[in-house]
Amino acid sequence: MSSYGDKTPCLPYLKDKGIKLLIFDLDGTILDSMNIWNKVDIDFLGRFGYEVDAEYTNVVKRVSIDDAALYTKQRFNLPLTTDEIKKAWNDAVAAFYLNEVKLKEGALEYISRAYEEGFAIAAATALTRTNAINALRHTGILGRFNCVITLEDMNSKVDKSSPDIFNKVLDYVNAITPGSPLLPSSALVFEDVFEAAMGAGRGAFATCAVYDPIGSHDMESWTLFSNSCNYSVKDWQDI
């Protein structure tokens, strides 16, 4: 992958580069939501005497909730079933996505402008479908999205370090859009997790690193992340 981490994904420039589809991760990318997950993780693991570290956050952020629960149970040898772990998480976050979640500053303006300029827009997320739809509806942007694909929609056990979810988005958008099929190189994936961005890159998608202080990044890891992607966003308000 070429390193163009100093280039911001300005919409006119993306059009000139042949980008027609924008695929957004949700948590930590356009949603200012990582604090709730961090709080849930801290409170939940704290009940058993454990602390959240960066490795744990990066794993559970990019996988399905089923795999995250299994990873949590096995890593910490918890005396709960995976269903009990998921219920504890879901109860804690469902109301947040339904009633409280906000977009990162500047994300609404960017997505609205992209919609007005005719870009296809999609979400590819490890959130549950219910939380993803509730979050997009609450923030007022659900109608701007051509599709929302979650890891729950995948038929096989994959996480976002694989390009499969991004390929599924592309297949869906091609199925509902007239004209020549879009190629991965015509789609730009926005991610705040390094492994997920690299998953998109493995599928030949263009990639954009998005900074999030909880999910991403000290400055050293952010520099590596942003330089490993075609584009980068430190702050949506700066684009």
C-alpha positions as CSV (number, residue, x, y, z in Angstrom):
1,M,0.0,0.0,0.0
2,S,1.2,3.5,-0.9
3,S,1.8,5.8,2.0
4,Y,-0.1,9.1,1.6
5,G,-1.0,9.8,5.2
6,D,-0.5,13.5,4.8
7,K,-3.4,13.8,2.3
8,T,-6.8,14.7,3.6
9,P,-9.9,13.1,1.9
10,C,-11.3,16.4,0.4
11,L,-14.4,15.5,-1.6
12,P,-13.4,17.2,-4.9
13,Y,-10.0,15.5,-4.7
14,L,-11.6,12.1,-4.2
15,K,-13.9,12.7,-7.2
16,D,-10.8,13.4,-9.3
17,K,-9.2,10.2,-8.0
18,G,-12.3,8.2,-9.1
19,I,-13.7,7.5,-5.6
20,K,-17.4,7.0,-5.8
21,L,-18.3,5.1,-2.6
22,L,-17.5,6.1,0.9
23,I,-17.6,3.3,3.5
24,F,-17.6,4.5,7.1
25,D,-16.9,2.6,10.3
26,L,-19.1,3.9,13.1
27,D,-17.6,3.7,16.6
28,G,-14.7,6.1,17.0
29,T,-14.8,7.0,13.3
30,I,-17.9,9.1,12.8
31,L,-19.6,8.4,16.2
32,D,-18.2,10.0,19.3
33,S,-18.9,6.8,21.1
34,M,-15.7,5.2,22.3
35,N,-16.1,6.6,25.8
36,I,-19.3,4.5,26.4
37,W,-17.6,1.3,25.3
38,N,-14.5,2.2,27.4
39,K,-16.7,2.9,30.4
40,V,-18.6,-0.3,29.9
41,D,-15.4,-2.3,29.6
42,I,-13.8,-0.6,32.6
43,D,-16.9,-1.2,34.8
44,F,-17.5,-4.7,33.6
45,L,-13.9,-6.0,33.9
46,G,-13.5,-4.0,37.1
47,R,-16.2,-6.2,38.7
48,F,-13.7,-9.1,38.3
49,G,-10.6,-7.2,39.3
50,Y,-9.2,-6.6,35.8
51,E,-8.2,-3.5,33.9
52,V,-8.7,-2.5,30.2
53,D,-5.6,-2.2,28.1
54,A,-5.0,-1.1,24.5
55,E,-4.7,-4.7,23.3
56,Y,-8.1,-5.6,24.7
57,T,-9.7,-2.4,23.2
58,N,-8.2,-3.1,19.7
59,V,-9.4,-6.7,19.7
60,V,-13.0,-6.1,20.8
61,K,-13.4,-3.1,18.6
62,R,-12.9,-4.9,15.3
63,V,-14.7,-8.2,16.0
64,S,-18.4,-9.2,16.3
65,I,-20.0,-9.1,19.7
66,D,-20.1,-12.9,19.8
67,D,-16.3,-13.1,19.2
68,A,-15.7,-10.2,21.7
69,A,-17.6,-12.0,24.4
70,L,-15.7,-15.3,23.8
71,Y,-12.4,-13.5,23.8
72,T,-13.3,-11.7,27.0
73,K,-14.4,-14.9,28.7
74,Q,-11.3,-16.9,27.6
75,R,-8.7,-14.1,28.3
76,F,-9.9,-13.4,31.8
77,N,-11.4,-16.8,32.6
78,L,-14.7,-15.3,33.7
79,P,-17.3,-17.3,35.5
80,L,-20.0,-16.2,33.0
81,T,-21.4,-17.6,29.8
82,T,-20.8,-15.6,26.6
83,D,-24.6,-14.9,26.6
84,E,-24.4,-13.4,30.1
85,I,-21.4,-11.3,29.0
86,K,-23.3,-10.0,25.9
87,K,-26.4,-9.2,27.9
88,A,-24.4,-7.2,30.4
89,W,-22.8,-5.2,27.6
90,N,-26.0,-4.8,25.6
91,D,-28.0,-3.6,28.6
92,A,-25.4,-0.9,29.3
93,V,-25.1,0.5,25.8
94,A,-28.5,0.1,24.1
95,A,-30.0,3.2,25.6
96,F,-26.9,5.2,24.8
97,Y,-27.1,4.4,21.0
98,L,-30.9,4.9,21.1
99,N,-31.0,8.3,22.9
100,E,-27.6,9.8,23.6
101,V,-24.9,9.1,21.0
102,K,-23.4,12.0,19.0
103,L,-21.5,12.4,15.8
104,K,-17.9,13.7,16.0
105,E,-17.7,17.4,15.3
106,G,-17.6,18.0,11.6
107,A,-18.7,14.5,10.6
108,L,-22.3,15.5,9.8
109,E,-21.1,18.3,7.5
110,Y,-18.7,16.0,5.7
111,I,-21.3,13.2,5.2
112,S,-24.0,15.6,4.2
113,R,-21.8,17.3,1.6
114,A,-20.8,13.8,0.2
115,Y,-24.4,12.9,-0.1
116,E,-25.2,16.1,-1.9
117,E,-22.4,15.6,-4.3
118,G,-23.6,12.2,-5.3
119,F,-21.2,9.8,-3.5
120,A,-22.6,6.5,-2.5
121,I,-22.4,6.2,1.3
122,A,-22.3,3.0,3.4
123,A,-21.5,1.8,6.9
124,A,-19.4,-1.3,7.8
125,T,-19.4,-1.8,11.5
126,A,-18.8,-4.3,14.3
127,L,-21.8,-2.8,16.1
128,T,-24.9,-4.9,16.3
129,R,-27.4,-4.0,13.7
130,T,-29.9,-2.6,16.3
131,N,-27.3,-0.3,17.8
132,A,-26.0,0.8,14.4
133,I,-29.4,1.7,13.0
134,N,-30.4,3.4,16.3
135,A,-27.2,5.5,16.3
136,L,-27.6,6.6,12.7
137,R,-31.3,7.4,13.2
138,H,-30.7,9.3,16.4
139,T,-27.9,11.4,14.8
140,G,-30.2,12.1,11.8
141,I,-28.1,10.6,9.0
142,L,-29.6,7.2,8.5
143,G,-31.3,8.4,5.3
144,R,-28.0,9.4,3.7
145,F,-26.7,5.8,3.8
146,N,-27.2,3.4,0.9
147,C,-26.6,0.5,3.2
148,V,-25.5,-0.6,6.7
149,I,-23.6,-3.8,6.9
150,T,-22.6,-5.3,10.2
151,L,-20.6,-8.3,11.2
152,E,-23.9,-9.9,12.2
153,D,-24.7,-9.9,8.4
154,M,-21.7,-12.0,7.5
155,N,-22.3,-15.7,6.9
156,S,-18.9,-16.7,8.1
157,K,-16.9,-16.0,11.2
158,V,-14.8,-13.0,10.1
159,D,-13.7,-9.8,11.7
160,K,-12.7,-6.5,10.1
161,S,-9.1,-7.6,9.6
162,S,-10.5,-9.4,6.6
163,P,-11.8,-7.5,3.6
164,D,-15.0,-9.6,3.5
165,I,-17.3,-7.0,5.1
166,F,-16.1,-4.3,2.8
167,N,-16.6,-6.6,-0.2
168,K,-20.2,-7.3,1.0
169,V,-20.8,-3.5,1.1
170,L,-19.5,-3.2,-2.4
171,D,-21.6,-6.1,-3.7
172,Y,-24.7,-4.5,-2.1
173,V,-24.1,-1.1,-3.5
174,N,-23.4,-2.5,-7.0
175,A,-26.7,-4.5,-6.8
176,I,-28.7,-1.3,-6.2
177,T,-26.8,1.1,-8.4
178,P,-27.2,1.2,-12.2
179,G,-24.2,1.4,-14.5
180,S,-20.8,-0.3,-14.5
181,P,-19.9,-2.1,-11.2
182,L,-17.7,-0.3,-8.8
183,L,-14.3,-1.8,-8.1
184,P,-12.7,-1.8,-4.6
185,S,-10.3,1.0,-5.9
186,S,-13.4,3.2,-6.4
187,A,-14.3,2.9,-2.7
188,L,-12.7,4.6,0.3
189,V,-12.9,3.0,3.7
190,F,-12.7,5.2,6.8
191,E,-11.5,3.4,10.0
192,D,-10.1,4.3,13.4
193,V,-8.5,0.9,14.0
194,F,-5.3,-0.1,12.3
195,E,-6.1,-3.7,11.8
196,A,-9.5,-2.9,10.2
197,A,-8.0,-0.4,7.8
198,M,-5.4,-3.0,6.8
199,G,-8.2,-5.5,6.3
200,A,-9.8,-3.1,3.8
201,G,-6.4,-2.6,2.2
202,R,-6.0,-6.3,1.7
203,G,-9.1,-6.2,-0.5
204,A,-7.6,-3.4,-2.6
205,F,-9.9,-0.7,-1.1
206,A,-8.5,2.8,-0.6
207,T,-8.2,3.6,3.1
208,C,-8.4,6.5,5.4
209,A,-7.1,6.5,9.0
210,V,-9.3,8.4,11.4
211,Y,-7.9,9.6,14.7
212,D,-9.7,8.7,18.0
213,P,-8.0,9.3,21.3
214,I,-9.4,6.1,22.9
215,G,-9.3,3.7,20.0
216,S,-6.2,5.0,18.2
217,H,-3.7,6.4,19.5
218,D,-0.6,7.7,21.0
219,M,1.3,9.9,18.6
220,E,3.7,7.1,17.6
221,S,1.0,4.7,16.7
222,W,-1.1,7.4,15.0
223,T,1.9,8.3,12.8
224,L,2.3,4.6,11.8
225,F,-1.5,4.3,11.2
226,S,-1.9,7.4,9.1
227,N,1.2,6.7,7.0
228,S,-0.1,3.2,6.3
229,C,-3.3,4.5,4.7
230,N,-4.0,6.5,1.6
231,Y,-5.6,9.4,3.5
232,S,-6.0,10.5,7.1
233,V,-8.4,12.5,9.2
234,K,-7.1,13.9,12.5
235,D,-10.2,16.1,13.0
236,W,-13.3,16.1,10.8
237,Q,-13.6,19.9,11.4
238,D,-10.3,20.4,9.5
239,I,-11.6,19.0,6.2
